[in-house]
Amino acid sequence: MQSTTFRYDTSEDMGKLFDLEAEGYFYSRLQNPTNDTVAAKICALEAGSAAMLTSSGQAANFMALFNIAGAGDHIVASSSIYGGTFNLIGTTMKRMGVDVTFLSPDSTYEEIRAAIRPNTKAVFGETIANPALTVLDIETWAKAAHDGGVPLVIDNTFATPVLCRPIEHGADIVTHSTTKYMDGHGASIGGAIIDSGNFDWTQNDRFPGLTTPDESYHGVVYTEKFGQGGAYITKATSQLMRDLGCVQSPQNAFYINLGLESLHLRMKRHSETALAVAQFLDSHPKVEAVQYAGLPGDKYHALAEKYLPDGCCGVVSFEIKGGRAAAERVMKALKTAAIETHVADARSCCLHPASATHRQMTDEQLTECGISPSMIRFSCGLEDAQDLIDDLAQALEQA
């Protein structure tokens, strides 16, 4: 609904909304019927209890964490995550007083558990990391988080609920950049946060924002008023969205809804094409290495068989022999795939992360994230697989 505000019969009716005593809409910065409809659809796909939309995937990850972590708190995160999220947690949130410990995505239960401190508020990772394509052992990370008394937050952007539903493996909060596969056509930017409804916020005293009165909102205690399945999202909406305004426009939500209608078909095609492309690259003499969990020889193939039995998404990362210069020559020679920051789209696109999305990182940080200077991230669109392979073949000749 393209409306910023809504009309009421009486001031008392409006007051009930502001007091969270009644359901309804009073300003689109907090809630909008179109946004809520799309959020409910994503929530159902992820098998969650409540969900909300945000202005971007970055906003979703920030709000998902900041909803429970503030100055003086601590987060444990996988080091193999999207560069923007790495910087968000490691730099921006650190400036806000939130400390972080980055761990290898391959960390053991004992290593993850040992990193959780008394002031830790969340553990964070990605189902399929962007662009390193590591696959997280969700159950191991979830058990360590839960034994430490904190929730596991999983960014499920690359897998989407079509290929993996992290909540079924123990994740408590799921986030998405809906800009990617959910929209799927490079038309709409957005994000989403989904609460599983499974985490007991009252089990310890780590989450006073949810279990004690919120004086900024009439003293409401979210866990008491909205229960285990509604407290987290209600707080994020009535407190963070109210104050930060990271709202998704209803028009963008409308576009995302269109993308959701074909998501189950597109993810199958993306995954099938990516596997064919990965197999071609894996056998090419000018390719140093290929990262795609669908390949039997990939380090994460066993985890992919467990968590991603129906496909590993459409993104393939590979390293060119000859280093950064060779990778740049291949990028210039590609004709079908466009050089874009974007990924996970109906149209094929490619990126050299070391000189683009991750250029703010040091070489040490790049290595920590599993990225080499010669890595190319290739996002397979809906074009014919052989056409993409032919284009890659001629580009590799330029390496």
N, C-alpha and C positions, 0 to 999 in steps of 0.2 A: 504494500500500500504506500503510494507516494504522498505521504502526509507527515508533517513534522509534529503535529499536535492533534488533540482529539477533544470533542465537546462532551460536556456532562450536564445532567439535569439540575444538580445542586452542588454546592460547595462541599456538602457532607459526602457526596459520592466520590468526589475527587480526593477528599481527605482520607477516605478508606484506602484508596490506592497508594497514597504516599505513606500511610501507616502499614502497608503490606497486609491489610486486613481483607482485601478483595482482589480478585484477578481482573485485569483489564489493562488499558493503555492510557498513558498520559503525556508521554513525550518520546519521540523516536530515538533519542539518544540512549534511552534505557531499554525500551522494547518497541517492537513493531510487528504487526500481524504477519507480514510477509517473511520477515526474518525469523520469527518464531516457528512458522510452518516449515521452513527449510531446516532450521536447527533441529526440530523434532524428527525430520526425515533422516538427518545424519545421525542423530541419537539412536534411532531405531536400527540403522545399518550397523552401528557399533555396539548394539545391545547395551546401551547405557541407561541411566535413570533420568538425566537432565543434560541439557546442552545449551550453548549460546554461540552466536556468531560474533566475529570481531572484524576490524577493518583490514587485517592482513594476518598472515601466518606468524609474522614476528610479534604482532600484538597478542595473538593467541598464546604463544609460548611465554611472553612476558607476564601476561595477566594470570596464566595458569600457575606460575611460580610465585609471583608477587602477591597473589591472593592468600598465600600461606607463609611467605618468607619476607622478612623486612630487615631493617638495620640490626646488626648483631647476630643475624642468623647465618646458616650455612647450607649449601647445596652440594650434592655429589652428582657428577655428570659424566657421561661417556665422552671421551675426547674426540671420538670419531662422529662428529655431528656437523651439520651445515655451518659454514664459516660465519654467517651472520648471527646464528644462535650462539656459537662459541664466543663471539665478541660480545653479544648481549649479556651472557652470563659471566664471562671472564673479565669484562672491562666495565660496561655500563652499570650492571647490577652491583659490581664490586664498588663502584663509586657511590652507590646508594647504601653501602654498608653491608651487603650480602657477600659473604665469602664463598669460595667454591673450591672443590677438589676434583680435578679431571682424572679419570681412570681410563685405562685401555678398555675398549669394548669387549675384549677377551678376558677381562678380569674374572677371577674365581669368586665363588661365594664368600670365601674368607677375606679376600682383598676388599670386596665391596663393603662387607659388614664392618671391617676394621676402619674404613674411611668415614663411617657414620658417627658423628659426635653427638653430645647431648643437645647442641643447638642446631643440629641438622633438621631441615624441614621437608626435604624432598630429594628423591633420586630421579635423574632425568636421562633419557636416551632416545634413539630413533630406531624404529623397526628395521628399515633399510637406510643406512646413512647416506647423506648427500655431501660429496660425490664419491666417497670411498667405497660405498656399497657394501660395507660390513653389515652383517646380520646379527642383531642383538639376541642373546639367549634370554628372552624375556622372563622365563620362569625362574632362572637363577637370580636375575636382578630383582625380580619381584620378591622372592623369598628373603633375600638379604635386606631389602628395604623394609619389609614387613617385620622381620625379626628385630630390626632396629627401630621399629615404631613409627615409620614414616611411609608415605605413599610413593608409588612409582608412577612417574609421568612419562608417557611415551608419545613421541611425534610419529604419527602413522601416515604421513603425507605420501611417501612413495609407494607404500603397499596398498593403501586405501582399505576399507573394510571388505572389499571384494576379495582381496588376496590374503588378508590377515586381520583378525579382530583381537587386538592385544588384551582386551578385558577378559577374554576367555582363557588367557594364559597368565592372569594375575595382575595386569596393569590396573591402576586405580583411576587415573586421569589420562585421556587421550586428546591430542591436539592435531590440527591439520592446517596446512596452507591450502585452502580450497581453491586458490589461484591455479594450482597445478592440475592433477588428474580430475578432480571433482568438477571443475569448470571445463578443462580440457580443450579449450579453443582460444586461449589467449585473450579472452574478452572481459574477464571480471576478476578483480583482486579481492581476497578475503581470507578469513581464518575461522576456525571453530574450536571450541573446547567442549569435551564430553566427560561427564562424571559417571563412573561406573555405579556409584551408589553403594559400593562394597566396603569402602574404608571407614572404620569407626574413628571419627575425629575426637571422641570423648575418651578413648582408651588411655590417654596420658595427658599431660599438661602442655604439650608442644604447640597447640593450636588455639590460643586464647581468642584470636579474632573470630573463631567460629563457635567457641564454647562459653564465652563470657559476653556481657552486654556490650553492644556497639553503640557508644554514646553519640556517634555521628548519625545514627538512624534510630532515634527514639528508644535506645537501650535494648533493642531486639537481640535475643540470643538465637543465632541462626540454627544451631543444632536442635534446640528445643522447639522452635516454631516450624521448621521445615523438614526436620528429620534427617536421617543419614543420607537419604537419596536426593535431597533438595537443598541442603544447607550451603554446600560449596558453590554451586552455580548462582544461587540467590545472592550470596554475599558478593560474588564477582560482578554481578549485574548491578545491584543496588548501591554498591560502594565504589568499586573500581571503574565500571563503565560510567557511572554518574560523574566521577571526578576526573577521569582521564579522557573520556569521550572517544575511545577507539571503536566507534560504531561502524558497522557495515551499512552501506546504503541499501535501501530496499531494492533498487534497480539491480545492483550487483547480486543480491540474493536471488532475484528472479532469474538471472543468467545462470547462476550456479545450480538452481533447481532444474533448468533445462539440461545441464551437463550431467546431473545425477541420473536422469532418465536413461542415459545410454552408457553409464559407467561400467555396468557389468559386461557389456559387449566390448567396449573399448579396452578394458584392462586385459581381457583375453588376447585380443589382437596385438596390443603393445608387447605383451610378454612373449608371444609366439615369435614376433618379428625380432625382438631383442635377442632371443636365444639363437636364432639363425645368424644374426649379425655377430654375436659373441663367438659362435663356432667358427665363422669365417676368419675373424680377427685372431683367434687363438691359433690358427694354423698358418698365419701369414708371417713370412720371414722378417719383415721389417717391424713387427710388433714385439716389444719386449715382454709385456705382460697384459693380461686381461682380467678385469674384476667383474664377474657376473656370477652370482650364486647359483644360477641354473646350470652352469657347467659342472660336470661330474668331478673335475679336478680342482674346482675352486675351494679355497680354504673354508668357506661358509656353506658349502653344498649340503652338508648333513643338517645344519640348522635350517636351511631353506626347505629341505624335505619335511622338516617338522613343522615350521611356522608358515611356510609359503608353498604348500603342495600344488596350488593351482597356477603358479607363475611367480616370477620375481620382478615384475614391473618392466617398463620399456627402456630403462636407462642402463647403458653399458659404459664402464670406464676402462680405458686402455692406455698403455704407455708406449711411446714410440722410441725405437732405438735411435740414438743420436741426440737425445736431450731436448731442451727447450726449443732450440732453433728448428729442429726437425718437426716438432709438434706444431710450431707456428706455420711451417710450410704446408703441412697437411691441412691445417685449418683454412688457409688461403685457397687451397685447391678444391675444396669441397664445393659442389654445385647444388645438390638437392637440400642438404641440411644447412640452415641459416645459422650464422654466428649470433647467438643471443644469450642474454642473461637467463632467459626463461628456460624452463624444462618441463617435461611431462605434459606435452601438448599434442594435439592432433597432427601438427606439422613437425617434421624432424628438425632438431636444432642441436647445436654443439657449442661447447665452451672449453676454454683453456683456464681452469680454475686458478692456477698460480698467478696469472696475469689479470684476472678479473675478480670473481667473487671472493677469492681468498688472498687478494694482493696485499691486504693489510697485515697479513701474518708474516712472522719471521720464518726462515727455513726450518728452524727447530719446531715451531708450531705446525708448519705444514707436514712435517714428518710425523708429528704426534697425531695429526688427523688422518694419516694414511694417504697423503697427497704428494706426488713427486712433480718436479718441474715439467716433465714431459707428459703428464697425464692429460688426456682429453676425455671430457664427459660427453657422451653421444646419446641423445634422447631420441629413440625411435618413435616416429609418428605412425600414422595410419597408412602411409604409402606402401606400395608393394615391397616386400622384403628384398627381392632380387635387385630392384632399382637402387635401394640403399647400399646393398653390397657392391654393386657395380660402381657406384659413386665413390665409395670408400676405396675400392681397388685402384681407381685412377688417381685418387688423391695420395694414396700411399706410395705411388710411383714417384711422387714429387719429394718424398721425404729424404 
